[in-house]
Amino acid sequence: MVRALQLARRGLYTTQPNPRVGCVIVRDGHIVGEGWHERAGEPHAEVNALRMAGEAACGADVYVTLEPCSHYGRTPPCANALVQAGVARVIAAMVDPNPLVAGNGLQILQQAGIATASGLLESAARALNPGFISRMEHNRPYIRVKMAMSLDGRTAMASGESVWITGEAARRDVQFLRAQAGAMLTGIGTVLADDPSLNVRLTAAELGIQGEVRQPTRIVLDSSLQFPLTAAMLKLSGDIRVYTCSDNFAKITQLEQAGINVRRFTGEKLVLADVMTALVDDGITEVHVEAGATLSGALVEQGFADELVIYLAPHLMGSSARALFNLPHINQMEERLNLTIRDIRAVGQDWRMIISPQIRG
């Protein structure tokens, strides 16, 4: 199963919005086939492993990081393929949380006389697919908020100047986080202040993948539709979407003619709960947020931030500089938001902290 998990990680930057899955087929103590799901719409991990194993799959044990699918989607059910191959036993790291599967895949195998088990290294398997699991279990995407700050907790000078807080190694590290996300999310304030590109700048070789580098969808929250037609991201390839409450149909037409997908919401201001629903409707399961203190603070305060990735730079920016999060409703010690630090390590001259809020919305 450890090998299957290693194989699944090879799809880290390519399978969105599908889960990352690895499969290993063992017969007489030897690996006879292995594979992973490489890209959405292409064969699943089990099929790739069965192709490699050939006739040796008959009577073999199968280790797979996610329960074999049991429904017809863009590809046929993997459970049926395993039955047809005549495997003897299937061990899944976790049961598929997709309601279309949810144990049905293992049941198909059992009805065919194939022994099954699940739960082996389940926590490691779940960690591979936070977006897929969040969508299936909570009906919203997994939200990762990336921030960079000085040692005194500042993200920009009072004037808004913020380039560059962290060093080159940390900025490169962020590119790998962008590459595994289905979408980049920011607010219109960041677009107007920084004019970001929000693209992945790593090559396929740097990501360790074959084929074209997938660019995440770029989504801008823009209640009053201030998005500029001169924005840097318009000069790049890839899907751009603007979520707005504006009824300025002339501006909407201009943006759509520029290739932007505009989605209108009711009300005067975007509601984050509605944004989460729209993201799921748009097929997005894993979101990487690079925004200012207001949007980032709102995601944390309202319980939508599943993970914080904070880069800490070894310098001081002063008391007049801008704070990391805007959390206006915290006024007393008992109102503090509790966090759990999952990992902390040096990245070049900076430190990277991976943090989880203890309470999830």
N, C-alpha and C positions, 0 to 999 in steps of 0.2 A: 504493500500500500504506500510505503514511503516513495517508492519509485513512481507509482501512479500519480502521487501528489507532485513530484518533480516534473513529470510530463505535463500535468495540468497547468503548471505555471508558465509553460511555453506559450500558452494562449492568453497570457495576462494583457497583452496590448492589441489583441486581434479579434477576440470573440464577441465583443459587445454587440447587442445586448444579451447574447446567450451566455450561459455559465461556462466557466473554465473547468474542463473535465479531462482526467487522464485514466487510462486503462492498461492493465498488464495481465497477460494470459500465461499461466504457469502449468507445466505438465512434467510430472516426474521430477520435480524440484528444479526445473530449468525454465527460464523465460522463453517462450516460443513466439510471443507476439506482444506488441505494445503500440500505443497510439494516443493521440490527444485530439480534442476538438480544436481545429486550427482557425476557422473563420465561420461566422454565421452563414447558414445556407449550405455549408459543406458537410461531408460526413462526420458523424459523431465519433467520439473516442473509441467506443466499442467496435464500430465498423472498421475503423482503421487498424485496430489491433487484430481483429478477425482476419482481415486481408493478409496481414503479415504472417499470422499463424497458419493459415490454410487448413489442411486436414488435421494438423496437430491440435487444433482447438477441441476436437472431439474428446470428451472425457477429461478436459482440463479444468483448472480452477481459474476464475476471473476475478481480478481485483479492480474495482472501479470507484472513483471518488464521489460519484453521485449515482443514485439509483437509476438503472436503465429506463429510458422513456418508454411509455406504453401507448402513445397517441401519434397520429399522423400529423406532422407539421410540414416544414419544408423538406424533411427527410422522413423515411419510414421508421417505425418503432424499433428501437435497439433491442428491446426485450424479445421480440419475435426473431431477430437475427441471431441472438444467442441460443434460442431454442432450436432453430434450424441447424446451427453449427454443432449441436449435441454436447454442449459443455456440461460438466458435472456439478459445478458449484459456482455461485456468484456471491462475492462479498462486497458490499457497498459501504463506503465510509459514512454516508448519510442518506436518509430517505429524501426523495425529491419533495420540496415544499410546494411545488406547482400543483394546484388542485386537480389538474388534468392527469397527474401521475399519482402522487401522494400514496405510495404503497402498491399501486396497481401493477407497476412494472415487476416488483418482486412477486406479486401474486400470480402473474402470468407464468413466471419461471417456476414457481412452486407447483402450479397446476400441471406443468409439463414434466414434473418429477425432478426438477433441478433443486438442489439444496441451496438455501440462501441465508445470509446473515447481514446485519448492518450495525453501524456504530463504531467501527474500527477507525481510530484517528479522526473522529467526527469533528472535533474542534478545529483541527488543521484544515479540513475540507471546507468548513463553513467560512473560515478566514479567507479562503480563496475567492469567495463569491458574495461579498457583502451586499452588492447592489441587487443581484438576482434574488437573494434571500429576503432583503428588505421589501422588494416589490411584492413577493409572494406572501410574506407573513404580515406586512404592515401596509401594503398598498401605497407605498411611496418609495422614492429612490433613496439610496444611501448618500448622505451629504457629508463631504469632507471639506473642511474650511482651512485653507492655507493662509497663514499670516507670517509676517517678518517684523521683528521688533528689535530695538536696542536693549541694552542691559537695564535701562530704566523704564522699559515697557512702552516705548514710543515708536510710532510707525511712520511719521512724517513730521517735518518742521511745521510751525504754525502757518507758514505760507503755502503748505501743501507739497513742498519739495521732498522727494522720497527716493530718488535714484542715486546710488544703490545702497540699501541698508546692509544687505548680506553680500558675501563674497561670491566669486565665480563658481566654486564647488557647490555651494548651496543652491544657486540659481540653476545649475545643471541638474541637481537632484530633483528639483521641482518639475523639470521636464518629464521625468519618468512618471511622476504622479499624474501629470496632464495626460500622458499617453495611455494610461489605463482607464481613464474616465470616459463615460459616454458623452458627457457634456461639460463645458466650462460655463460657469454662471457668474455674472457680475451685475452691478447696478449702474444706472446711467451716470451717477456721480463720478464713478471711476472712469467711465468712458470719456466724459467731458474733461476730467482733470488730467488723466494720464494717457489717453488714446492708446490703449493696449491692443496688441494683436491677438493674444490668447490662443496661440497655436502651438503645436508640437514642433520643435526645431531639431529634434534628434533624427538621425538617419536610421534606415532599417537595420543596418549593420550595428549601430550603437544600441538599438533595442533588441538585437539578437533575433530578428524575424526575417521571413522571406516575403517579398512582394512590397506593395506600397504601404507607406505609413498612414494609418487611419487618423484623420483629424477629428477631434471631438466637435460636436455641435456647439456653437457659441450662442449663449442665451443672455440677453440683456433685459433686466427688469426696468421698465421705463414708463411709469404711470401716466405721465403727461406728454409722452412722445417727443422728447428732445433729441433723439438720436440724430447725430450729424451725418449728412451724406458724404462728408469728407473723412469719415472714420478710417483708421488704418486697416482695420480688419476687413473692410470691403475690398481691399486690394489683394486679398488672399483667397485661395480656393477654400471651399468648405461651406457647410450649412450655417447660416446665421438666422437667429430668431429673436424677435422683440416681443415681449409681453407688455401690454399696455391697457389702460382704461380710457384712453383718449378716443374721441369721436371725430378727430381731425382727419377726415377721409382723404383730403388732398395730400396730406403728408403720408398717410398710409399707402396711397397709390404710388407716391414717389419712392418710398422704401421698397415696396414690392417690385417696382420696375428695376430697382437696383439689385434685386435678387434676394431680398430679405423676406422671410416668412413672418408676418405680423399676426399675432393672436390677441384679440380683444377680450377683456374681462369687464364685467359690470362693476359699478361703483366708481368712486373718485380716486381710490388708491388701491394698489395691488395688495391682496391678502395672501400671506405665505402659505396658508393651508390650501388655497385655490391653486397656487403655483405648483405645489407638490402634486396635486391631482393632475394638472396639465402636463407635468413632466412625465408622469406614468402614462398618460394618454398618448404622449409623443414617443413612447417606447424607450424612454431613458431610465436606466436603473442605477447608475453610479455618477454622481455629480461632484466636480471639483470646483470649489468656490474661491475666487480671488477677487475680493471686494474691499470696500472701506469699512470703517468702524460701525457705521449705521446698519448696513445689511448684515454684516458678520455678527454684530451684537444681537440683532433681531433673531437670526437663526439660532443662536445659542439660547437666548432668553425664552424663546417660544418652544424650545425642545426639539428643533429640527436638525441641529448639528449632531451628527453621530460621531464625528472624529475631528479633532483639531490637530493640524500639523503646524507647529510654530517654530520658526527659525530665530534663534537668539544670537544677535551680533555683538561682538565685544567692544561696544562704544556707548557713550552717553550722549543724548540729544537734548537734554534740558527740560525743565518743567513746563515751558510754554509749548512744547511740541505736542503732536496729537497722540491720543491714547490708543491702545490696541482695539478695544471694543467700546461701543457706546451702549451702556446698560443703565438707562436712566431710572429704572424702577428699583434698583438696589440702593437702599439708604441705611440699612442696619446690618450688623454682623450676622444676625440670624437669617438674613435674606441672601446670603452668599450662595453662589452656585458651586456645588461640589464637583470636583473633577478627579479623574484617575489617570495618572501618568503611566502609560503602557511601555514606553520606550524612550530613552534619551541617549544620544550619541553625538560625537563630533562629526561635522561635515566641513572639511577644510578648517577654517578658523572660526566657524560658527558652530552652534549646537542646535540639533533638531530634536524637538520633543513631539511625541505622538500621544495625544491625550483624548480620553473618552469622558464625556459627561456621565454622571452616575444615573441621571434620570432621563429617560427617553420619552419624547413626545409621540 
